[in-house]
Amino acid sequence: MSVFMEEALELARQGRGRTSPNPAVGAVVVRDGKVIGRGFHTWAGVDHAEIVALREAGKDARGAALYITLEPCSHQGRTGPCADVVIQSGIARVVAAMQDPNPQVSGEGFERLRRAGVEVVLEDEHTAAAERLNEAFVHFMRTGRPLVTVKAALTLDGKIAAPQDNIGWITSEVARADVQQVRHLSDAILTGLGTVREDDCLLTDRSGLERARPLLRIVLDSQLRIPLTSKMITSAKNDVLLVCTSAAPAERRKALEDRGVQVLVADGLAGRTDPRKILDYLSEKRYLSLMVEAGSHVNWTMLDSQIADKVLFYYAPKILGGLKSLPVAGGQGRMRRADAMLLDRVTIHPISQNEFAVEAYLIKS
């Protein structure tokens, strides 16, 4: 495995959370076995990774090799086509970890380089790592939808809430800090009105790291009954989106909008909101990822409707038991064992001495 591509991947990781709706990309320029230029992408509209690396390499880039985690772009966006700059720099060889997943431009950057006489190599052994690095971007480009993750903290017996007093936390401070890192990589976060009322939560990114744009906080609230004094509302700076139905009172909507809250009408069945219309909204605004941190009923809705793409469950060494403690996914549930939802690509992540997280992807029909 190429040490130069490993370095490019590590550079790309430095941009995570700062590039949306663009991918995180890293690049190194190598001449005579030595790195002479490094770069990674940060903000949309700012020079891409290969441009930064080529600028550092300067005239020595002529005849050198460029290792990059993603195919150089070939289209005009906020910045010009990077493939053209690579050609102009005199780079002799481009080694990429993956092809651009955007079906409208995929492979065009490579083809432009080849036509100009630049050798192009796709380093397959790093493709999986490169795709994992930009999981949400890849998913969005291939499906046109944000990647939806249902995240929950639960006991070993699958409970997320006790029937009475829920003061305190299920998981440890270490696990909660890990969740903040996951939030940092998310463009939006969604919960239900019940969670807001129960916890008076903020649902902010408290990682302390720079973001490309504010974390969009979304609340399902069909009648706009959220308390105006809740932390969510009093902290709103156009980064809170309430999803309601057309039956919500107009005066209530105005009161919320006057407080810097966005309101989306998304009528669904039986007087409820339709989560799929939220995905339409997020897709239009190019939000690449959505994390669901909600209660039992909302979790089930996201899973049962196959809106969710993956789960991330943090398990604590505790047992609540009982029939009244809420499971991670409530609702009607599946009536037959044979109809259970199936998941694959299951990964177990150690969190602390006695805690772990399970990451898995839904198999969709």
N, C-alpha and C positions, 0 to 999 in steps of 0.2 A: 504494500500500500504506500502511496506517495506521501512523503512527509510534507511536501509542499502543499498538497491538497488538504492535508490535515490542518496545516497552518491557516489556509484560506477558510476552512470551515470554522476554525476557532475565531478568526476575525469576524466572520459573518455573525456569530453568536453575540458579539458585542453590540450589534445593531438591533437585536430582537426587542420588540416593543416600541421601537422608534421609527419604523419604516412604513407601517400600514397606511394606505392600502397596497404598498409595494412590498416585495419580498426582502428579506435580510440576505445580503450577498457579501461575500468576501473574496479578495483577489490578491495574488502575489505575482510579481514579475521576477523571473529567475534567469540569471546569466552565469554561465560557467559554474553551475552548482551552488550559486549563492543568491539569496534574495536581495534584490536591489530596489524593490518598491512594494509597498503594502497599502491596502485600502479596504474599507468596508462601507456599506451604504448606511446612511442615517435617516435623513428626512426626505419626504417626497419633495421633488423639485430641486434637490441638492445633487451634486455630481454623484454618479454611481460608483461602485467599488473599483471597477477597472480603470475608470478615469483618474481616481485618486492615486491608485497604484502606479499608473503610467506617468502621472505628473511627478511623482517622487523619483521614479527611475530616470526620467528625463531622456537625453539623447542615447543613453545606454540601453534603452528599450529596443533599439533597432537590432534585429537578429536574435532577440531573447525569446523566452517562453512565458506565456501568461497562464497561470493556474487560477481558475475561477469556479465558484460553486454553482453558477447558473449561466446558461447560454447568454452571451451578450445580446442586448436588445437590438432590433432592426427597424424599429418604428419611431416616429416622432411623437413624443409626449411632452411633459414639462421640460424634459431635456432632450437633446438630439440623439440619434441612433448611436449607441456605443460601438457597434460593429465597425462603423465608419472611422471612429477615432482609433480603434485598435489597428485597423489597416493603415491609417496615416502615420501611426507611431513606428511602423516598421517591424512590429512583432512577427516572428517567423512561425511560431507554433502556439496554438491555444488548446489547453487541456481543461475540459469542463466536467463537472460532476453530474450535471443533468441538463436535459433539454428544457426549454421554456414550456411550461404546461399550458400556456395560453394557446388554444387551438387556432387562433387567427394569425399567430406569428411563429408558432412552434417550428423550429428548424430553419427559419429564414435567416437568422443571425449566422448560423453555421454555414449556410449556403453562400451568403454574401462573402464571408471570410474565405471560403474555398475558391470562389470565383476570382478573388484577388490574389490567390496563390499562397494563402496562409494554411498551414497544416492544422487540421482540427482532429482532436482526439476526445472521445467520450469515455471517461474513466468509470466504468460500470461499478466497480467495487465501492465507490463512494456515493452512488446514486441514492441508495436507501437513506443514508445519513443526511444528504442534501434535501431530500423530500421531507424527512422528519423535521428538519430545521425550519422549513416553511410549510408545515402541514396545512395550516388554514389557507394560505395563499394557493397552494396546489389544489386543495379541495374546491375553493371558490372558482378557480380558473376552469376546472373540469366539470363543475356542476352548475355554476352561476349562483350558488347559494352559500351562505356562511356556514362554517363548521360549527355544529351545535353539540356542546358537551354538558351532560347532566352531572354536576358535582354534588357530593353529599358527604357529611360526616356522620358515621353511624357506629352503633355498637356491634359486637361480634354476631349478635342475633338479628342484625338488620334493622334496628330501630333508630329513628331520628328524633323522637320526642316522647316524653313521658305523658301520661294522661292528665297530670296536674301541674306540679311545679317544674318549670324548665329553666330555672336560674342556673347559670354556669355553662360550661362547655363540655361537649362530648370528647373532643380530641384535645391534645396538648398544645402548648404554645409553639412547640416546634412544628407541629402539623399545620397550625394556623398560619405560621410564617411561610410555609411552603405554598399554601393556598394563595397568599398574596403574590407570590411569584407567578402563579398560574393566572391570576387576575390581570397581572401586568401584561401578560401576553394576549389577553382577550380584548376585543374591540367593544364588546357590549356584555352586559350581565342582566339576567332576568329573574324576577321573583313574583310572588303573588301578594295580593293585598293582605292575606292572613299572616304571612311572614312579617310584613311591615308592621302590622298592628301588634303582633306578639312580641317582636324583638326591637321595634323602633330602630331598625338597622340603617346604616348609611350606604353599604355596598360600594365603597370607594376602593380605589387602588392605593393601598398603604405601603407599597414596597419602597417608596421613596425614590424610585427610578424615573428617568425621563420617559415621557410618552409622546407618540406622534400626535395624538389628539385625546381629549378627555374620554374616560371610560363612560359609555352611554349606559345609564341605569334605567332599566325598564320594569314597570310594575303592571301586572294584569289587574285591572280595576274596572269592572264592567259599568258601575254606576258612579265612578269618581268619588268614592266614599273615603278616600285616604285623608287622614287628619291634616289640616293645614299647618298644624304645629309639629308634625312629625319631622324628624331629622332629615328625612329624604327631601321633603318640600322646603324646609328652611335653608337647606344647603344647595338648592338647585341653582345652577347657572347655565341654563339651556342644555344641561347634561342629564336631565331626567325626562323620560318618555312614559306617559301614562297611556295604557291601551284600554279603551272603553268601547261601549256599544253606542248606537245612535239614541238609545233611551236615556243616556246620561243627561242630567240637567244642564242646559246651556249656561245658566248663571254660574254653576259650579265650574264649568270648563273655563269661563272667563277669569274667575278668581284664581284658578291655578295658572293659567297662562300669564296673568299679571305678575305672578311670582317667579317667572322664568322657567316654567314647566311646559314641555311639549305634550300635545295630546294627539293620539292617533285613534280614529274610529275604525274598529275592525269587527264588524258584526259576524257572529257565528251562529251555531245552532242553539236553540233553547235559551236565547237571551244571553249567551256567553260570548266572550271574545274568541276570535279565530286566530290561533298562533301562526298559522301559515301566512296570514296577511302581514304579520310582523316580519317574517322572513322576506317577504316581497319588499317591504320598506327598507330593511337592512341591506338587501341586495342592491336596491336602487342607489342607496347612499354609500355603497362599497364598504360596508362593514364586513370584514372577513371572518369573524368568529363571534360566537355567542356562548356564554357560559350561563347555565341555569343553576341558580342556588335558591331553591324554593322548598315548599312543603310537599307532603306526600301526594296530594291530588294533582298538583301541577307537574310533579315529576312523572306521574303515571301518564298524564295527558301527552307529555313530550315523548315518552317511550312508546306508548301504545299507538300513537298516530304516526310513528316512525319519522317524526321531525328530528329527534335526537340522532346523532351520528355515533356518539361514543359516551361512555360513562367514566367517571373518575371518583371512586369511592374511597374515602379515608376511614379506616377501621381502627377503633380504640379498644383496648382490653377491658371491655365492660359488657354487662348483660343487663337489659331491662326486663325482659320477659313480659308475660301477661298478654291478654288479648286486646287491651285498650291502648297500649303504647303504639305509636304510629310507625308503620314500616316505611322504608325509603320510597316505595312506590305503592300508593293505595289504590283508590278507584275500584272498579269492578274486578280487575285482575283477569287472568286467564282461567277458564273454568276446567280445563283439562291439562294434566301434566304434559301431554303430547303437544300442546299448543304454547308451551313456554317460549318466551323470546330467546333467541340464540345469539351468542356473542362469540367473536373470535379475536385473534391477535391479543390475547390476554397477557398483560405484563404486571408483575408485582413489584412495587417500588418500596424498599425499606424507608421509613420516615424517621422513627426514633427507636429506642431499644425494644419497645413493645407495641409499636404501631406500624402499619403498612398501608399503602394505597394500591388499589386495583384499577388498572386502566384497561378498557376493552372496547371493542367496536361492535355495533349492532349489525347483525346479518339481516338485511332488509329483503322483504319479499318483492 
